[in-house]
Protein backbone atom coordinates (compact mmCIF):
# COMPACT_ATOMS: atom_id res chain seq x y z
CA UNK A 1 0.00 0.00 0.00
CA UNK A 2 1.31 3.46 -0.93
CA UNK A 3 1.35 6.30 1.58
CA UNK A 4 -1.16 9.04 0.92
CA UNK A 5 0.29 11.75 -1.31
CA UNK A 6 -2.45 14.29 -2.01
CA UNK A 7 -2.65 15.95 -5.40
CA UNK A 8 -2.64 19.75 -5.31
CA UNK A 9 -4.29 21.98 -7.87
CA UNK A 10 -2.60 25.17 -9.12
CA UNK A 11 -4.78 27.30 -6.81
CA UNK A 12 -3.33 25.34 -3.87
CA UNK A 13 0.28 25.38 -5.07
CA UNK A 14 0.46 29.16 -5.64
CA UNK A 15 0.02 30.23 -2.01
CA UNK A 16 2.08 27.28 -0.79
CA UNK A 17 5.19 28.50 -2.64
CA UNK A 18 4.27 32.19 -2.80
CA UNK A 19 4.38 32.35 -6.61
CA UNK A 20 1.82 33.36 -9.21
CA UNK A 21 0.21 30.93 -11.61
CA UNK A 22 1.96 32.61 -14.53
CA UNK A 23 5.37 32.24 -12.83
CA UNK A 24 4.70 28.55 -12.16
CA UNK A 25 3.58 27.97 -15.74
CA UNK A 26 6.66 29.77 -17.07
CA UNK A 27 8.92 27.63 -14.90
CA UNK A 28 7.07 24.49 -16.08
CA UNK A 29 7.84 25.44 -19.69
CA UNK A 30 11.49 26.09 -18.78
CA UNK A 31 11.72 22.74 -17.02
CA UNK A 32 12.57 24.26 -13.64
CA UNK A 33 9.31 23.26 -11.93
CA UNK A 34 7.93 19.74 -11.53
CA UNK A 35 5.75 18.43 -14.33
CA UNK A 36 2.10 18.12 -13.33
CA UNK A 37 -0.07 15.03 -13.46
CA UNK A 38 -2.83 15.04 -16.06
CA UNK A 39 -6.07 14.64 -14.07
CA UNK A 40 -8.49 15.12 -16.93
CA UNK A 41 -8.88 16.77 -20.31
CA UNK A 42 -8.46 20.25 -18.82
CA UNK A 43 -7.12 19.57 -15.35
CA UNK A 44 -3.65 19.06 -13.91
CA UNK A 45 -2.25 18.75 -10.41
CA UNK A 46 0.96 18.07 -8.54
CA UNK A 47 1.79 15.45 -5.94
CA UNK A 48 2.42 17.13 -2.62
CA UNK A 49 5.72 15.25 -2.35
CA UNK A 50 6.90 16.70 -5.70
CA UNK A 51 6.23 20.26 -4.48
CA UNK A 52 7.90 19.57 -1.13
CA UNK A 53 10.94 18.15 -2.92
CA UNK A 54 11.10 21.21 -5.21
CA UNK A 55 11.07 23.46 -2.12
CA UNK A 56 13.80 21.38 -0.44
CA UNK A 57 15.94 21.52 -3.60
CA UNK A 58 15.62 25.30 -3.76
CA UNK A 59 16.57 25.58 -0.09
CA UNK A 60 19.70 23.48 -0.71
CA UNK A 61 20.72 25.67 -3.64
CA UNK A 62 20.15 28.82 -1.59
CA UNK A 63 22.13 27.45 1.37
CA UNK A 64 24.96 26.34 -0.91
CA UNK A 65 25.24 29.91 -2.18
CA UNK A 66 25.60 31.13 1.41
CA UNK A 67 22.42 33.13 1.59
N, C-alpha and C positions, 0 to 999 in steps of 0.2 A: 504494500500500500504506500502511495506517495504522500508526503506531507502536504498540507494545504498551502497553496501558493496563489493567493487571489490575483485575479486579473484586474488591472486598473485601466480606466478609460482616460483619455486625454484630459478631460476636465478634472480628474483626480490627480494626475501626474503634475500638471502645471503648478498648483500651489505647493505640492510636496517638494519640488525642486526650485521653486521660485523663478520659473521661466515662463515666458509666453508660449502660446501654441505655435505661433509663427517661428519662434526661435527653436523650438523642439523639432518642428517639421524641417527647418533648414538643416539642423544638425543630423537629422535622419538621412536627408539627401546627401550630405557630406560624409556619411558613414561614421560620425562621431557620437551617435546616440543609438541605443539598442533598437534593433528592428522590432516592429510590433507583430503581434499575432493577428491573423485575419480571423475575425469573429463572425463575419457575415459579409454580404455583398458590399455594404457601405459602413462597416464597423471594424475598428481595430482596437487592440488593447495591449498592455504590457504586463508580464508577470512581475509581481512585486519584487521578487528576488533579482530580476534583471535590473530594475531601477535601483535597488539597494546596492547592487554590485557596481553600477555606473557611478553612484555617489561615492562609494568606497575607493574606486579607482581614481576619481578626481581628487579626493582627499590625499591619496598617496602621492599623486603628481605635485599637488600644492606643497605638501610637506617636504618632498624631495627638493623643491626649489627654495626651501627655507623661508617660506612665507608664514 
